[in-house]
Amino acid sequence: MRKKSELPTKECAHCGLPFTWRKKWERDWERVKYCSERCRRAGKPPSTNAGP
């Protein structure tokens, strides 16, 4: 059994917070981009570029 601190982590594409590997993501870890279903539904955050 691995300690939680030894599990891989990623940064959520929507909220930017780090999240830790979960057993249910074992086969798809490379494709996981979001920390939760809520962030996945929201998608990427809107661009903050202030155009001319």
N, C-alpha and C positions, 0 to 999 in steps of 0.2 A: 504494500500500500504506500502510495506517495503522499507526502505532506502537501497541503494546499499551496504553500509557498513555492513548491517545486514544479507546479503545473504551469504550462505556457499561458501567456496572457496576450491580449490584443487591445487595441483602442477602438471604441465604437465609432463607426462612420457618421453617426448622427449627433450623439451627445458628446463625444470625445472622451468619455470616461473609460478607464481600463476595465476589462472583464476577463474572467478566468475560464479556461477550458472546462467543458462539461462532458460527461459520459455520452449524453445523447448527441453530441456534436462529433463524436469520435471519427466517423467516416467522412464527414464534411468540414472538418476544421479549417481547411484551406479556403473554403468558400464562405465561411461565416464572417459577416461584416458588422452585425449589429448585436448589441448586448441583450436586447429584449424584443418581443413582438411589437411593442409600442414604438420603439425606435425604427424597426423595420418598416412599419406602415407609414411612418412620417418621412422616411427616405433621407436624402442628404439635406443638410441645413441650407437655407437660402443664401445666395452669394451676398457678401457684405461690401462689394465694390461700389464705391460712389462714383458713378460715371460722370462725364462732363455734360 
